[in-house]
Amino acid sequence: QESKQGLTVSSAEFEAAPGLVAERVLESPTSNTTPLTSPNARGLKLYDNCGRLEPGSSRRYIFKITQSASSSSSTSTKGIAAGDELGKAVFTWRKACGELGRMASSPVICPMVQPYLDPNNPEATMRGGGSDFVVHVQGSGLSVDVAAMAAARAANPSSMDRNALDMLLPITVEPISPPNRMQLGVPYPIRFLIVNHSDRYLTLQLQFRLEHMKGISVCGPSFKNLEEIAGNGGSTTVEVRFVALSAGILQVRGCCVVDLATGLAVPQPPLFNTFVETTEDE
């Protein structure tokens, strides 16, 4: 807020591009908080939620962008990829005398997933570079970006960049609708999509290596043998259970896929972030 006077944000919306749906991410209804309508609500909480911004102050709004179930656009078939337009943020506000203002952002473009991939250090790849700092921002789907690069390489075989995403990740693992929040100590089943971007059939084993997991651990067997997966985009799904061992914003990491025929291991970057809450009686 850079104006000389304070203002009150009356609405914050995200106008999604065609084929997409925007959803405002609010506080968890299960969290142990006092409702704003309660007579016991504290003044500080009421002030924080009234939308009032003084000069130099800021406020963060979080939106979740997903594909529309009824969409017939190309996005519904290929997923949200890097470079796709997501929409724009629209804010309306009022000043002290009731003057109404409205502002829209420039179009928001989906960023490319830039995982930390070190072909000489699989452990660093699974840890996400070794940093414990979690950035709770998701870009395009990793498998979508790898598939796009693989298709471009097939159209132009002369392109032989060994450090390209599709060369470093011939197999990708992505969570399907992972939970945004988890309860401490409660097991959660999570489904994963495994895609084979190579040009041959592969028989794979999905592994979660406990020494590279932190805060969230696999619950049950740490590996699963998969059926044979066709090349050039062949895929399968598998369900794995996880349990949170500590609270906070954490990553599910430590994933690796092994080709059982050759022994080749393809370490995966961290799969997703989630917020782990403690139960009310804790």
Disulfide bonds with the S-S distance in Angstrom:
none
